[in-house]
């Protein structure tokens, strides 16, 4: 039950969104027990983000939410992969990307909770 929400200061074309969907769908497997079958993705482009008092370079804020615990080692691997993907697809350097992790023991879907 993971969700990856991505906000960027850059525009995201439909073609780029499809590439991001594919690459993030594979990357989620870096978290133990997670796969694309339950992955939901959200993209917000052209956001107004500031980092270190500056908004002159491309930036991204990514939130990864998941049912259950995320090990520090898995989070480290996924952060590196997310930064690689955003750099390759959107030209956003890792130094302009924050990745936030949220763990929960409750997740609702289709009128019930896991």
C-alpha positions as a Markdown table, in Angstrom:
| # | Residue | x | y | z |
|---|---|---|---|---|
| 1 | Unk | 0.0 | 0.0 | 0.0 |
| 2 | Unk | 2.5 | 2.6 | -0.9 |
| 3 | Unk | 1.9 | 6.1 | -2.3 |
| 4 | Unk | 4.5 | 8.3 | -3.9 |
| 5 | Unk | 3.5 | 12.0 | -4.2 |
| 6 | Unk | 5.9 | 14.2 | -6.2 |
| 7 | Unk | 5.9 | 18.0 | -6.4 |
| 8 | Unk | 8.2 | 19.7 | -8.8 |
| 9 | Unk | 9.0 | 23.3 | -9.8 |
| 10 | Unk | 9.4 | 22.0 | -13.4 |
| 11 | Unk | 6.7 | 21.1 | -15.8 |
| 12 | Unk | 6.1 | 17.4 | -16.4 |
| 13 | Unk | 5.0 | 16.4 | -19.9 |
| 14 | Unk | 2.7 | 13.4 | -20.5 |
| 15 | Unk | 5.6 | 11.4 | -21.9 |
| 16 | Unk | 7.8 | 12.2 | -18.8 |
| 17 | Unk | 4.9 | 11.3 | -16.5 |
| 18 | Unk | 4.7 | 7.8 | -18.1 |
| 19 | Unk | 8.5 | 7.4 | -17.7 |
| 20 | Unk | 8.3 | 8.4 | -14.1 |
| 21 | Unk | 5.3 | 6.0 | -13.5 |
| 22 | Unk | 7.3 | 3.1 | -15.0 |
| 23 | Unk | 10.6 | 3.9 | -13.2 |
| 24 | Unk | 8.9 | 4.6 | -9.8 |
| 25 | Unk | 6.8 | 1.4 | -10.3 |
| 26 | Unk | 10.1 | -0.5 | -10.4 |
| 27 | Unk | 11.8 | 1.5 | -7.7 |
| 28 | Unk | 9.1 | 0.8 | -5.1 |
| 29 | Unk | 10.3 | -2.8 | -5.0 |
| 30 | Unk | 13.3 | -1.5 | -3.1 |
| 31 | Unk | 11.0 | -1.4 | -0.1 |
| 32 | Unk | 10.5 | -4.8 | 1.4 |
| 33 | Unk | 7.2 | -6.3 | 0.5 |
| 34 | Unk | 6.1 | -3.5 | -1.8 |
| 35 | Unk | 5.4 | -3.6 | -5.6 |
| 36 | Unk | 3.6 | -1.7 | -8.3 |
| 37 | Unk | 0.4 | -3.7 | -8.0 |
| 38 | Unk | -0.6 | -1.6 | -5.0 |
| 39 | Unk | 1.4 | 1.6 | -5.8 |
| 40 | Unk | -0.5 | 4.9 | -6.2 |
| 41 | Unk | 1.4 | 7.9 | -7.7 |
| 42 | Unk | 0.6 | 11.6 | -7.7 |
| 43 | Unk | 2.4 | 14.3 | -9.6 |
| 44 | Unk | 2.1 | 18.1 | -9.2 |
| 45 | Unk | 4.2 | 20.1 | -11.5 |
| 46 | Unk | 5.0 | 23.8 | -11.7 |
| 47 | Unk | 4.9 | 24.1 | -7.9 |
| 48 | Unk | 6.3 | 27.1 | -6.1 |
| 49 | Unk | 9.0 | 25.6 | -3.9 |
| 50 | Unk | 11.9 | 27.4 | -2.3 |
| 51 | Unk | 15.1 | 25.8 | -0.8 |
| 52 | Unk | 17.7 | 27.7 | 1.1 |
| 53 | Unk | 15.9 | 31.0 | 0.3 |
| 54 | Unk | 16.2 | 30.4 | -3.4 |
| 55 | Unk | 13.9 | 29.2 | -6.2 |
| 56 | Unk | 16.2 | 29.7 | -9.2 |
| 57 | Unk | 16.9 | 26.0 | -9.8 |
| 58 | Unk | 14.7 | 23.0 | -10.3 |
| 59 | Unk | 13.4 | 21.5 | -7.0 |
| 60 | Unk | 11.3 | 18.5 | -6.0 |
| 61 | Unk | 9.6 | 17.3 | -2.8 |
| 62 | Unk | 8.7 | 13.7 | -2.7 |
| 63 | Unk | 6.5 | 12.0 | -0.1 |
| 64 | Unk | 6.6 | 8.2 | 0.2 |
| 65 | Unk | 3.8 | 6.8 | 2.4 |
| 66 | Unk | 3.5 | 3.1 | 3.2 |
| 67 | Unk | 1.6 | 0.6 | 5.3 |
| 68 | Unk | 4.0 | -0.8 | 7.8 |
| 69 | Unk | 7.6 | -0.1 | 8.7 |
| 70 | Unk | 10.3 | 1.0 | 6.3 |
| 71 | Unk | 13.8 | 0.0 | 7.2 |
| 72 | Unk | 16.4 | 2.7 | 7.2 |
| 73 | Unk | 18.4 | 0.6 | 4.6 |
| 74 | Unk | 15.4 | 0.3 | 2.3 |
| 75 | Unk | 14.7 | 4.1 | 2.6 |
| 76 | Unk | 18.3 | 4.9 | 1.8 |
| 77 | Unk | 18.1 | 2.8 | -1.4 |
| 78 | Unk | 14.8 | 4.3 | -2.5 |
| 79 | Unk | 15.9 | 7.8 | -1.8 |
| 80 | Unk | 19.0 | 7.3 | -4.1 |
| 81 | Unk | 16.8 | 5.8 | -6.8 |
| 82 | Unk | 14.2 | 8.5 | -6.6 |
| 83 | Unk | 17.0 | 11.2 | -6.9 |
| 84 | Unk | 18.4 | 9.3 | -9.9 |
| 85 | Unk | 15.0 | 9.0 | -11.6 |
| 86 | Unk | 14.2 | 12.7 | -11.1 |
| 87 | Unk | 17.6 | 13.7 | -12.3 |
| 88 | Unk | 17.4 | 11.6 | -15.5 |
| 89 | Unk | 13.8 | 12.4 | -16.4 |
| 90 | Unk | 13.3 | 16.0 | -15.2 |
| 91 | Unk | 16.9 | 17.3 | -14.8 |
| 92 | Unk | 16.5 | 17.9 | -11.1 |
| 93 | Unk | 19.7 | 17.4 | -9.2 |
| 94 | Unk | 19.8 | 15.4 | -6.0 |
| 95 | Unk | 20.8 | 18.5 | -4.1 |
| 96 | Unk | 17.4 | 20.0 | -5.0 |
| 97 | Unk | 15.3 | 17.0 | -3.9 |
| 98 | Unk | 13.8 | 16.2 | -0.5 |
| 99 | Unk | 12.3 | 12.8 | 0.2 |
| 100 | Unk | 9.9 | 12.3 | 3.2 |
| 101 | Unk | 8.8 | 8.9 | 4.5 |
| 102 | Unk | 5.6 | 8.2 | 6.3 |
| 103 | Unk | 4.8 | 4.9 | 7.9 |
| 104 | Unk | 1.3 | 3.9 | 9.0 |
| 105 | Unk | -0.4 | 0.9 | 10.6 |
| 106 | Unk | -3.8 | 1.8 | 9.1 |
| 107 | Unk | -4.6 | 2.0 | 5.4 |
| 108 | Unk | -8.0 | 2.1 | 3.9 |
| 109 | Unk | -9.0 | 0.7 | 0.5 |
| 110 | Unk | -12.3 | -0.1 | -1.2 |
| 111 | Unk | -14.4 | 0.4 | 2.0 |
| 112 | Unk | -12.2 | -1.5 | 4.4 |
| 113 | Unk | -8.9 | -1.2 | 6.2 |
| 114 | Unk | -5.8 | -3.4 | 6.1 |
